[in-house]
Every structure is written in C-alpha cells, then in structure tokens.
C-alpha cells in the first residue's frame, strides 16, 4: 500500500508520461514534465515526497535510470533537439549539461529511452524522423573523455517505430521492444554493437499509436512489458522461457492518459505507473501474481 505524509491530491499536473526507476526494495524515483515543460521529480521511501522542479524547458518526457542506490541520472531532449543530463548524487542534483550532444545530421522525434544494463553502464535510444534508431552508451571501461560513445545509428533498425522499451538480463545483451509503423509491437536483440539480427512479432494487442512500451528484466531471466491500449487501459505481457505470453489488461477502472512505466521493487513485485485522466500519478502493483488495481498516488500537485 502506497502511503504519503504530504497533502493528498490525485492530480500532479503532469504534461508527459511519468518515468520511474527502483534503486532497491520499496524505493521508487519518478520524473515527468510539468505543465511548464520543466522536469519534476518525486520519490518513495516509505512515503512519497512532494514534487520538486529540476528546472529547464524540454520537448520530451524525461528518462531516469539508476546503477546504484546513491546515483540517479536523468536524461531529456531539449527544444533545440540536444540531449541534456542531470544527476542526483550524494543528496544533491548536479544541474543540466549537454554531454550527450545531438544526433549527427538527423532530427530526433519522440521520447528518449534510457536504462542501465549494469553498474556504471547506461544506454540511451531515440528514433529520428526517418525511423532510424540511434544509440549513445556510457561506459568508462570503453570510452574516454566524457565516457559516452557518441550517437551511432543501430544497424538493421530502420522503419520500426518512434518509441521503445529496453530491458537486459546481462550487460552485454539488450532487448528492444518497439512499435512498427503498422502498429505491431516487435522485439529485437542487441548483442554488444552488432546489428539486430532479426525482429520477432509480439502477440497482438491494440496499442495506442505513439505510446512508448515500457519493459523491465528480472534476475530470473524473465522480462515484463507494458503499453497503453487504444481502449485507454494498460496491457502487460511477460517473456519467459523464450516465449512472449498473450497480453493481459491490468485490472481497474481508471482511464489512463499516457504510456506506462514498469519497475520491479522486490521479489515477484512489479509496479506500473502512468498518468491518469486527471493528469495525476497512478499505480497498479503486481505482488505474488495478483494485481492491486489502479490507485492515485497521494502527493501534492506539481507547481
């Protein structure tokens, strides 16, 4: 059960999908664009904090990752199509910088998708206006200077969508789930920096066009993905033993207004967050195989 010590309010006036990450058991950190297009941040550690502004004015939903309990990098696309970074470390935020630069001779579209496949590793992905997938990787063991690889087009990735979810079972293998132009969700594997060898069609679901899927890998070798359906419900699927399961609608009566973000916050526990029709932050929890249903996160509104 999510608790809060602040003023209870369903609406947090978000202007984008929320993006969340878990640093450990019962720890959750979420970011979203506010109505002012600044990035706002809230966290859960037994109680939810008030929303706080990280400033700026941006053009896409932010992404947040964590490779340790005391470090939270946030990434976002600016109105100038450059990519910006702000990191929480030792209890404070660094401020925005543009170490990720911009795509060479290409215009990005949609939201930046970033995740950490291992300690001191981050991979960020985004599509350009021609449907090509780009990747920028942070790894101090491979790259000098800023430790970023610079933006590189992913081979064999064109014409597969405008948004994606990523997951990993080990630092050398990344699963990509994205929406093809015909609305079909497909999955491909990245092994290091080799081309994606093939794309696998997921079971059919009537996903909302423009809703980015969200995925997370578990230590057991399973992966879970969620997506907003055309019916306004969030649907989820599981990859286990080499097979994608049929999609299942998450229970609850709330109609959602954004794509989901899925995190694992404990053994056999997954939390799916989304923006509700009231622009508030909502959650649905899978605990030991049973979904809780949708409930509003009781925190003070943004700005």
C-alpha positions in Angstrom: 0.0 0.0 0.0 1.4 3.4 -1.0 1.4 5.9 1.8 2.0 9.7 2.0 2.7 12.2 4.7 2.0 15.2 2.5 -1.3 16.7 1.3 -3.4 14.1 -0.5 -4.1 15.1 -4.1 -4.7 12.9 -7.1 -3.6 15.5 -9.7 0.0 16.3 -10.2 -0.5 18.3 -13.4 1.9 16.2 -15.5 2.5 17.1 -19.1 4.1 13.8 -20.1 4.3 10.1 -19.3 6.0 9.5 -16.0 9.3 7.6 -16.0 10.2 5.7 -12.9 13.1 3.5 -11.6 13.7 1.5 -8.5 17.0 1.7 -6.6 16.1 -1.2 -4.3 13.3 -2.8 -2.3 10.5 -0.4 -1.8 12.5 2.5 -3.3 11.0 4.4 -6.3 12.0 7.6 -8.1 9.8 9.2 -10.8 10.2 12.1 -13.2 7.8 13.8 -15.6 7.4 17.1 -17.5 5.2 19.6 -15.7 2.8 22.0 -17.4 5.7 24.4 -17.5 7.8 21.8 -19.5 10.3 21.7 -16.7 11.4 18.3 -15.4 9.8 17.5 -12.0 10.8 14.7 -9.6 9.3 12.7 -6.7 10.5 9.7 -4.7 9.1 7.0 -2.5 11.0 5.6 0.6 8.1 4.6 2.8 6.3 7.9 2.0 6.1 9.9 -1.2 7.9 13.2 -1.3 6.4 16.4 -2.7 7.1 17.1 -6.4 10.2 19.2 -6.8 11.3 21.1 -10.0 14.7 20.3 -11.7 14.1 23.3 -14.0 14.7 23.7 -17.7 12.2 23.7 -20.6 12.2 20.5 -22.6 10.5 18.8 -25.6 10.0 15.2 -24.4 9.3 13.0 -21.4 12.5 12.6 -19.3 14.2 9.3 -18.7 15.6 8.2 -15.3 18.0 5.4 -14.6 20.0 4.1 -11.6 23.1 1.9 -11.4 23.5 2.3 -7.6 21.5 3.4 -4.6 23.1 6.9 -4.5 23.1 7.9 -8.1 20.1 8.9 -10.3 20.9 10.3 -13.8 18.0 12.0 -15.7 18.1 12.5 -19.4 15.8 14.5 -21.7 15.5 16.0 -25.2 15.6 19.8 -25.3 13.7 22.2 -27.5 16.9 22.6 -29.5 17.0 18.8 -30.1 20.1 18.4 -28.0 20.1 15.9 -25.1 20.5 17.0 -21.5 21.6 15.3 -18.4 21.1 16.0 -14.6 22.3 13.6 -11.9 21.4 13.2 -8.3 24.4 12.1 -6.2 25.3 12.4 -2.6 21.9 14.0 -1.9 22.0 16.8 -4.5 21.4 17.5 -8.2 24.3 18.4 -10.5 22.3 20.8 -12.8 21.7 20.3 -16.5 24.5 19.7 -19.0 24.5 18.5 -22.7 27.2 15.9 -22.5 25.0 13.6 -24.8 25.2 16.2 -27.6 22.9 15.7 -30.6 22.2 13.4 -33.5 24.6 13.9 -36.4 22.6 15.1 -39.5 19.3 13.8 -38.2 16.3 15.1 -36.3 15.1 13.2 -33.3 11.4 12.5 -32.6 9.6 11.1 -29.6 10.9 10.4 -26.2 14.4 9.4 -25.2 14.6 5.9 -23.7 17.5 5.2 -21.3 18.2 2.3 -19.0 21.2 0.8 -17.1 22.2 -2.8 -18.0 24.8 -2.8 -15.3 27.0 -0.9 -12.8 28.5 2.2 -14.5 26.6 1.5 -17.7 23.8 3.5 -19.4 22.3 3.1 -22.9 20.1 5.8 -24.4 18.0 5.3 -27.5 15.9 7.5 -29.7 14.4 7.4 -33.2 14.9 10.1 -35.9 12.3 11.4 -38.3 13.2 8.8 -40.9 12.5 5.9 -38.5 16.2 5.1 -37.7 17.1 4.0 -34.2 20.1 5.8 -32.6 22.1 4.8 -29.5 24.5 6.5 -27.2 26.3 4.5 -24.5 28.0 5.5 -21.3 30.8 3.1 -20.2 34.1 4.2 -18.5 35.7 0.9 -19.4 35.2 1.5 -23.2 35.1 5.2 -23.9 37.5 8.0 -22.9 36.7 11.7 -22.2 33.1 12.0 -21.2 32.8 8.2 -21.3 30.0 8.5 -23.9 30.2 6.6 -27.2 28.6 9.5 -29.2 25.4 8.8 -31.1 25.5 5.9 -33.5 22.8 4.5 -35.8 21.8 1.0 -34.8 22.2 -1.3 -37.9 19.0 -3.1 -39.1 16.7 -0.9 -37.0 15.0 1.4 -39.6 11.3 1.6 -40.1 10.4 0.0 -36.8 8.8 2.8 -34.8 9.1 6.0 -32.9 9.4 4.9 -29.3 10.7 1.8 -27.4 11.2 -0.1 -24.2 14.5 -1.7 -23.3 15.5 -4.5 -20.9 18.5 -6.6 -20.1 19.4 -9.8 -18.3 23.2 -9.1 -18.5 25.3 -6.1 -19.6 26.2 -7.5 -23.0 22.6 -8.2 -24.2 19.8 -5.7 -24.6 16.3 -6.5 -25.6 14.4 -3.8 -27.6 10.6 -3.7 -27.9 9.2 -1.1 -30.3 6.1 -0.3 -32.3 6.3 -0.9 -36.1 4.6 1.6 -38.4 1.6 -0.8 -38.8 1.0 -0.7 -35.0 2.6 -4.1 -34.4 4.9 -4.5 -31.4 8.2 -6.2 -32.3 11.3 -7.2 -30.3 14.9 -7.4 -31.3 18.2 -8.2 -29.5 21.3 -6.1 -29.4 24.5 -8.1 -28.7 27.2 -5.5 -28.0 27.3 -3.3 -31.0 26.4 -5.9 -33.6 23.4 -5.3 -35.9 20.0 -6.5 -34.7 19.8 -9.9 -36.5 16.1 -10.3 -36.6 12.8 -8.9 -35.3 10.2 -11.0 -33.5 6.5 -10.1 -33.6 4.9 -10.0 -30.2 1.3 -11.3 -29.6 -1.3 -8.9 -31.0 -2.6 -6.0 -28.9 -4.4 -2.8 -29.9 -1.7 -0.5 -28.6 -2.3 3.3 -28.7 -0.2 4.8 -31.5 2.5 6.9 -30.0 2.5 5.2 -26.7 6.0 4.0 -25.8 6.2 0.5 -24.4 8.0 0.1 -21.1 10.0 -3.0 -20.2 12.0 -4.4 -17.3 14.1 -7.5 -17.0 14.2 -9.7 -13.8 17.0 -11.7 -12.3 15.1 -14.9 -13.1 15.6 -14.3 -16.8 12.0 -13.1 -17.5 11.0 -9.7 -18.9 7.8 -7.8 -18.4 6.5 -5.1 -20.8 3.5 -2.8 -20.6 1.8 -0.5 -23.1 -1.2 1.8 -23.3 -4.0 0.3 -25.4 -6.4 2.1 -27.7 -9.1 1.4 -25.0 -7.3 3.6 -22.5 -6.2 0.6 -20.4 -2.7 -0.6 -19.7 -1.8 -4.0 -21.1 1.1 -6.2 -20.0 3.0 -9.2 -21.3 5.7 -11.5 -20.0 8.7 -13.0 -21.8 9.6 -16.3 -20.1 11.4 -19.5 -21.3 11.9 -17.9 -24.8 8.2 -17.1 -25.4 6.1 -14.0 -25.2 2.8 -14.5 -23.4 -0.5 -13.1 -24.5 -1.3 -9.5 -23.4 -3.5 -9.0 -20.3 -5.3 -5.8 -19.4 -4.4 -4.6 -15.9 -7.5 -4.5 -13.7 -9.0 -1.3 -12.5 -11.5 1.3 -13.8 -9.2 4.3 -14.3 -8.7 5.5 -17.9 -5.1 6.4 -18.4 -3.8 9.3 -20.4 -0.2 8.2 -21.0 2.0 5.3 -21.7 3.2 3.3 -18.6 6.5 2.9 -16.9 7.1 -0.5 -15.2 9.7 -1.2 -12.4 10.4 -4.1 -10.1 10.5 -3.2 -6.4 11.0 -6.5 -4.8 10.9 -10.3 -5.3 7.9 -11.1 -7.5 6.7 -7.5 -7.2 6.2 -5.1 -10.1 4.8 -1.6 -10.1 3.3 0.1 -13.2 2.9 3.9 -13.1 1.0 6.1 -15.6 -0.6 9.5 -15.9 -4.3 9.3 -15.2 -7.1 11.2 -16.9 -6.7 13.8 -14.1 -3.0 14.3 -15.0 -2.1 12.7 -11.7 0.3 9.8 -11.0 -1.4 6.5 -10.7 0.0 3.0 -9.8 -1.0 -0.6 -10.2 1.0 -3.3 -8.4 1.6 -6.9 -9.2 2.5 -8.7 -6.0 2.9 -12.5 -6.0 0.8 -12.8 -9.1 -2.1 -10.6 -8.1 -2.7 -7.0 -9.4 -3.9 -4.4 -6.9 -6.0 -2.3 -9.3 -5.3 1.4 -10.1 -4.9 3.9 -7.3 -3.9 7.6 -7.2 -0.5 8.4 -5.7 -1.4 10.8 -2.8 1.1 13.6 -3.2 1.0 17.4 -3.5 0.4 18.7 -7.1 3.2 19.9 -9.3 3.7 23.7 -9.3 
